[in-house]
Amino acid sequence: MIKLFISSLCPDCPAALDYVKKHGIKVQIIDITSSMKALKFYLKYRDRHPYFKSIKREGKVGVPLFMIDNGRRFYTLEEFSRL
């Protein structure tokens, strides 16, 4: 299962949502701004994983984020669409 971490406040997230809808890709959508539980889960993951080092350095939150069960993650729609 693919998880798509988004924020309802993110200007880049609608494009990711449109992409999965247009291509019929089944994803579990997790809006990190919908609850403290979702936000804490995401921040704990993000703050411990080296993948996000440059993203945090740029002052970005790191959403939208596509995460595949096998641990692969894609911060940009361009990365994900190359699958």
Backbone as a printed PyTorch tensor [residue, N CA C, xyz], in Angstrom:
tensor([[[  0.8440,  -1.1830,   0.0000],
         [  0.0000,   0.0000,   0.0000],
         [  0.8870,   1.2420,   0.0000]],

        [[  0.4980,   2.1950,  -0.7790],
         [  1.2080,   3.4660,  -0.8480],
         [  0.5140,   4.4480,   0.0860]],

        [[  1.3060,   5.1130,   0.9100],
         [  0.7910,   6.1650,   1.7650],
         [  1.1620,   7.4940,   1.1220]],

        [[  0.2360,   8.4210,   1.1450],
         [  0.4940,   9.7610,   0.6430],
         [  0.2600,  10.7280,   1.7880]],

        [[  1.3570,  11.2690,   2.2990],
         [  1.2800,  12.2510,   3.3710],
         [  1.0840,  13.6250,   2.7400]],

        [[  0.0540,  14.3080,   3.1960],
         [ -0.2640,  15.6290,   2.6630],
         [ -0.5680,  16.5690,   3.8220]],

        [[ -0.7760,  17.8180,   3.4950],
         [ -1.3110,  18.7950,   4.4240],
         [ -2.3520,  19.5980,   3.6670]],

        [[ -3.4720,  19.8380,   4.3200],
         [ -4.5120,  20.6540,   3.6800],
         [ -4.0410,  22.0960,   3.4980]],

        [[ -2.9170,  22.4580,   4.1090],
         [ -2.3620,  23.8080,   3.9970],
         [ -1.2500,  23.9020,   2.9520]],

        [[ -0.8990,  22.7870,   2.3390],
         [  0.2380,  22.7080,   1.4210],
         [ -0.1710,  23.0800,  -0.0100]],

        [[  0.5390,  24.0130,  -0.6170],
         [  0.1990,  24.3980,  -1.9870],
         [  0.5900,  23.3470,  -3.0370]],

        [[  1.4820,  22.4160,  -2.6940],
         [  1.9270,  21.3890,  -3.6340],
         [  1.1050,  20.1010,  -3.5570]],

        [[  0.3380,  19.9310,  -2.5040],
         [ -0.3850,  18.6750,  -2.2940],
         [ -1.5390,  18.4370,  -3.2720]],

        [[ -2.2970,  19.4600,  -3.6770],
         [ -3.3730,  19.1840,  -4.6400],
         [ -2.8850,  18.5280,  -5.9340]],

        [[ -1.7040,  18.9010,  -6.4030],
         [ -1.1750,  18.2750,  -7.6240],
         [ -0.9150,  16.7840,  -7.4040]],

        [[ -0.4130,  16.4310,  -6.2290],
         [ -0.1640,  15.0210,  -5.9220],
         [ -1.4810,  14.2540,  -5.8490]],

        [[ -2.4740,  14.8510,  -5.2180],
         [ -3.7880,  14.2120,  -5.1290],
         [ -4.4120,  14.0520,  -6.5120]],

        [[ -4.2940,  15.0690,  -7.3410],
         [ -4.8150,  14.9850,  -8.7060],
         [ -4.1060,  13.8940,  -9.4980]],

        [[ -2.8020,  13.7610,  -9.3060],
         [ -2.0170,  12.7620, -10.0400],
         [ -2.5020,  11.3490,  -9.7170]],

        [[ -2.6410,  11.0350,  -8.4320],
         [ -3.0630,   9.6710,  -8.0820],
         [ -4.4900,   9.4030,  -8.5350]],

        [[ -5.3330,  10.4110,  -8.4710],
         [ -6.7110,  10.2500,  -8.9200],
         [ -6.7600,  10.0120, -10.4330]],

        [[ -6.0250,  10.8270, -11.1800],
         [ -5.9980,  10.7300, -12.6440],
         [ -5.4740,   9.3730, -13.1130]],

        [[ -4.4880,   8.8230, -12.3980],
         [ -3.8660,   7.5650, -12.7980],
         [ -4.4530,   6.3420, -12.0890]],

        [[ -5.4820,   6.5500, -11.2910],
         [ -6.1450,   5.4340, -10.6220],
         [ -5.2560,   4.7080,  -9.6290]],

        [[ -4.3500,   5.4240,  -8.9940],
         [ -3.4260,   4.8350,  -8.0340],
         [ -4.0870,   4.8400,  -6.6610]],

        [[ -4.1840,   3.6670,  -6.0620],
         [ -4.7840,   3.5690,  -4.7320],
         [ -3.7430,   3.9470,  -3.6890]],

        [[ -4.0880,   4.9150,  -2.8780],
         [ -3.2000,   5.3800,  -1.8170],
         [ -3.9920,   5.5600,  -0.5370]],

        [[ -3.2950,   5.4490,   0.5680],
         [ -3.8540,   5.8250,   1.8570],
         [ -3.4250,   7.2680,   2.0880]],

        [[ -4.3650,   8.1680,   2.1440],
         [ -4.0510,   9.5820,   2.3240],
         [ -4.0030,   9.9000,   3.8080]],

        [[ -2.8960,  10.4940,   4.2230],
         [ -2.7290,  10.8980,   5.6120],
         [ -2.4680,  12.3940,   5.6320]],

        [[ -3.4660,  13.1420,   6.0810],
         [ -3.3290,  14.5900,   6.1900],
         [ -2.6820,  14.8830,   7.5370]],

        [[ -1.4420,  15.3070,   7.5110],
         [ -0.6950,  15.5080,   8.7600],
         [ -1.2310,  16.6810,   9.5760]],

        [[ -2.0730,  17.5060,   8.9790],
         [ -2.6500,  18.6220,   9.7190],
         [ -4.0800,  18.3250,  10.1720]],

        [[ -4.5130,  17.0780,  10.0250],
         [ -5.8780,  16.7250,  10.4150],
         [ -5.9840,  16.3500,  11.8930]],

        [[ -4.8600,  15.9320,  12.4810],
         [ -4.8950,  15.5460,  13.8940],
         [ -3.4750,  15.5910,  14.4690]],

        [[ -3.4050,  15.7180,  15.7620],
         [ -2.0990,  15.7040,  16.4280],
         [ -1.4300,  14.3420,  16.2630]],

        [[ -2.2260,  13.2720,  16.2830],
         [ -1.6830,  11.9250,  16.1200],
         [ -0.9820,  11.7970,  14.7710]],

        [[ -1.6400,  12.2530,  13.7100],
         [ -1.0500,  12.1730,  12.3650],
         [  0.2020,  13.0450,  12.2730]],

        [[  0.1490,  14.2420,  12.8440],
         [  1.3000,  15.1440,  12.8090],
         [  2.4760,  14.5700,  13.5790]],

        [[  2.2280,  14.0450,  14.7630],
         [  3.3090,  13.4560,  15.5720],
         [  3.9370,  12.2600,  14.8600]],

        [[  3.1130,  11.4070,  14.2590],
         [  3.6270,  10.2440,  13.5330],
         [  4.5640,  10.6910,  12.4160]],

        [[  4.0990,  11.6540,  11.6230],
         [  4.8970,  12.1220,  10.4930],
         [  6.1860,  12.7920,  10.9620]],

        [[  6.0940,  13.6970,  11.9200],
         [  7.2920,  14.4160,  12.3810],
         [  8.3160,  13.4760,  13.0140]],

        [[  7.8390,  12.4810,  13.7450],
         [  8.7590,  11.4970,  14.3380],
         [  9.5160,  10.7610,  13.2330]],

        [[  8.7950,  10.3510,  12.2090],
         [  9.4330,   9.6620,  11.0850],
         [ 10.4030,  10.5950,  10.3630]],

        [[  9.9270,  11.7820,  10.0230],
         [ 10.7240,  12.7530,   9.2660],
         [ 11.9880,  13.1560,  10.0110]],

        [[ 11.8610,  13.4050,  11.2950],
         [ 13.0010,  13.9110,  12.0520],
         [ 14.0610,  12.8580,  12.3390]],

        [[ 13.7270,  11.5930,  12.1620],
         [ 14.6930,  10.5110,  12.4060],
         [ 15.2950,   9.9220,  11.1380]],

        [[ 14.7750,  10.2820,   9.9830],
         [ 15.2380,   9.6420,   8.7520],
         [ 16.1590,  10.5630,   7.9650]],

        [[ 17.3340,  10.0620,   7.5660],
         [ 18.2930,  10.8980,   6.8290],
         [ 17.7880,  11.4020,   5.4770]],

        [[ 16.7920,  10.7490,   4.9050],
         [ 16.2320,  11.1770,   3.6210],
         [ 15.7880,  12.6420,   3.6690]],

        [[ 15.3360,  13.0820,   4.8270],
         [ 14.7630,  14.4170,   4.9700],
         [ 15.7710,  15.4940,   5.3470]],

        [[ 17.0270,  15.1460,   5.4770],
         [ 18.0340,  16.1030,   5.9370],
         [ 18.0580,  17.3660,   5.0650]],

        [[ 18.1510,  17.1980,   3.7680],
         [ 18.2140,  18.3660,   2.8770],
         [ 16.8700,  19.0940,   2.8130]],

        [[ 15.7930,  18.3590,   2.9320],
         [ 14.4590,  18.9710,   2.9080],
         [ 14.3020,  19.8860,   4.1200]],

        [[ 14.6930,  19.4100,   5.2860],
         [ 14.6110,  20.2260,   6.4920],
         [ 15.5740,  21.4090,   6.4230]],

        [[ 16.7440,  21.1780,   5.8730],
         [ 17.7340,  22.2530,   5.7530],
         [ 17.1870,  23.4090,   4.9070]],

        [[ 16.3520,  23.0750,   3.9240],
         [ 15.7310,  24.0930,   3.0720],
         [ 14.5150,  24.7370,   3.7380]],

        [[ 14.1950,  24.3170,   4.9640],
         [ 13.0680,  24.8800,   5.6890],
         [ 11.7150,  24.3650,   5.2380]],

        [[ 11.7120,  23.1990,   4.5730],
         [ 10.4680,  22.6210,   4.0730],
         [  9.9480,  21.5620,   5.0410]],

        [[  8.6670,  21.2980,   4.9750],
         [  8.0400,  20.3000,   5.8330],
         [  8.2650,  18.8880,   5.2900]],

        [[  8.1840,  18.7490,   3.9770],
         [  8.4080,  17.4350,   3.3730],
         [  7.1560,  16.7690,   2.8550]],

        [[  6.1170,  17.5390,   2.6000],
         [  4.9100,  16.9970,   1.9880],
         [  4.6590,  17.7200,   0.6760]],

        [[  4.0570,  17.0970,  -0.2820],
         [  3.5370,  15.7390,  -0.2270],
         [  4.6750,  14.7230,  -0.2020]],

        [[  4.3950,  13.6090,   0.4380],
         [  5.3670,  12.5260,   0.5110],
         [  4.6750,  11.2210,   0.1700]],

        [[  5.1810,  10.5470,  -0.8390],
         [  4.7050,   9.2170,  -1.1930],
         [  5.6040,   8.2190,  -0.4820]],

        [[  5.0020,   7.2690,   0.2570],
         [  5.7830,   6.2430,   0.9260],
         [  5.2170,   4.8820,   0.5510]],

        [[  6.0910,   4.0350,   0.0500],
         [  5.6880,   2.6850,  -0.3450],
         [  6.0710,   1.7400,   0.7850]],

        [[  5.2900,   0.6830,   0.9740],
         [  5.5150,  -0.2550,   2.0770],
         [  6.9420,  -0.7680,   2.1730]],

        [[  7.6240,  -0.8620,   1.0510],
         [  8.9880,  -1.3920,   1.0960],
         [ 10.0000,  -0.3700,   1.6150]],

        [[  9.5050,   0.8040,   2.0380],
         [ 10.3840,   1.8110,   2.6140],
         [ 10.8300,   2.8860,   1.6460]],

        [[ 10.5420,   2.7030,   0.3670],
         [ 10.9190,   3.7500,  -0.5890],
         [ 10.0270,   4.9530,  -0.3700]],

        [[ 10.6120,   6.1310,  -0.5320],
         [  9.8470,   7.3520,  -0.3650],
         [ 10.1930,   8.3400,  -1.4540]],

        [[  9.2290,   9.1720,  -1.7900],
         [  9.3920,  10.1310,  -2.8770],
         [  8.7990,  11.4500,  -2.4320]],

        [[  9.6440,  12.4640,  -2.3310],
         [  9.1970,  13.7690,  -1.8650],
         [  8.5450,  14.5750,  -2.9770]],

        [[  8.9580,  14.3730,  -4.1910],
         [  8.3720,  15.1630,  -5.2740],
         [  7.5230,  14.2780,  -6.1810]],

        [[  6.5700,  14.9000,  -6.8050],
         [  5.7180,  14.1960,  -7.7570],
         [  6.5500,  13.6830,  -8.9210]],

        [[  7.5750,  14.4160,  -9.2960],
         [  8.4570,  13.9910, -10.3970],
         [  9.1590,  12.6850, -10.0510]],

        [[  9.6460,  12.5540,  -8.8020],
         [ 10.2930,  11.3050,  -8.3730],
         [  9.3020,  10.1470,  -8.4420]],

        [[  8.1150,  10.3660,  -7.8990],
         [  7.1130,   9.3130,  -7.8370],
         [  6.6450,   8.8990,  -9.2120]],

        [[  6.4670,   9.8420, -10.0990],
         [  5.9290,   9.5310, -11.4270],
         [  6.9120,   8.7290, -12.2920]],

        [[  8.1610,   8.6470, -11.8800],
         [  9.1460,   7.8510, -12.6250],
         [  9.1210,   6.3780, -12.2650]],

        [[  8.2860,   5.9800, -11.3290],
         [  8.1970,   4.5830, -10.9210],
         [  7.8620,   3.6660, -12.0650]]])
